[in-house]
């Protein structure tokens, strides 16, 4: 069965928005994430949220330092 993000525990509406952004654009950076929250979060919070989603197995980190971006791990979430 296909898992939808709404069935996943521990995902905030903000993180849900990040996953939606990746579905539309293929990837997200912490700077993109700050933009989609309209600046309501800091760069550090963005990085922490994305890192949490990675630890949950939803995202894969590509690159490092300033060139880091995240992609979906699985097509189940498309």
matplotlib code that plots the C-alpha trace (Angstrom):
import matplotlib.pyplot as plt

x = [0.0, 1.1, 1.9, 0.7, 2.5, -0.7, -0.4, 3.0, 3.4, 5.5, 5.5, 4.6, 2.5, 5.7, 7.6, 4.5, 4.9, 8.6, 7.6, 5.0, 7.7, 10.0, 7.1, 6.7, 10.3, 12.3, 14.5, 14.7, 17.4, 17.2, 17.0, 14.0, 12.4, 12.9, 11.2, 8.2, 7.6, 7.8, 10.7, 9.0, 11.9, 15.6, 18.1, 19.1, 15.5, 15.2, 18.3, 17.1, 13.7, 15.2, 17.7, 14.8, 13.0, 16.2, 16.5, 12.9, 13.9, 11.8, 14.6, 18.1, 20.8, 22.8, 26.0, 27.4, 27.8, 26.3, 25.6, 23.4, 19.9, 17.4, 15.4, 12.7, 14.0, 11.1, 8.5, 5.9, 5.6, 4.9]
y = [0.0, 3.5, 5.6, 9.1, 11.7, 12.3, 8.8, 9.4, 10.3, 13.2, 15.3, 18.9, 20.9, 22.8, 19.6, 18.5, 21.7, 20.8, 17.4, 19.0, 21.4, 18.5, 16.7, 19.8, 20.8, 17.6, 18.9, 21.4, 23.4, 24.8, 28.3, 27.1, 25.9, 29.2, 30.9, 28.6, 29.3, 33.0, 33.5, 32.2, 29.8, 30.3, 28.6, 26.4, 25.3, 24.5, 22.4, 20.6, 19.9, 18.5, 16.5, 15.0, 14.0, 12.4, 10.4, 9.3, 7.8, 10.2, 12.3, 11.7, 14.4, 15.2, 17.3, 18.9, 22.3, 25.1, 22.9, 20.6, 19.8, 17.0, 14.7, 12.2, 8.7, 6.8, 7.2, 6.1, 9.7, 11.1]
z = [0.0, -0.6, 2.5, 2.5, 4.6, 6.5, 8.0, 9.3, 13.0, 14.3, 11.1, 11.8, 9.3, 8.5, 7.7, 5.6, 3.6, 3.0, 1.7, -0.6, -1.9, -2.7, -4.6, -6.7, -7.2, -6.8, -4.0, -1.2, 0.5, 4.0, 2.4, 0.3, 3.5, 5.3, 2.2, 2.2, 5.9, 5.0, 7.2, 10.4, 11.1, 11.2, 8.9, 11.9, 12.5, 8.8, 8.9, 12.1, 10.6, 7.3, 9.3, 11.3, 8.2, 6.9, 10.2, 9.8, 6.4, 4.3, 2.8, 1.6, 2.0, -1.1, -1.0, 2.1, 3.8, 1.7, -1.3, 0.7, -0.5, 0.2, -2.0, -1.3, -0.5, -2.1, -4.8, -2.3, -1.3, -4.8]

ax = plt.figure().add_subplot(projection="3d")
ax.plot(x, y, z, "-o")
ax.set_aspect("equal")
plt.show()
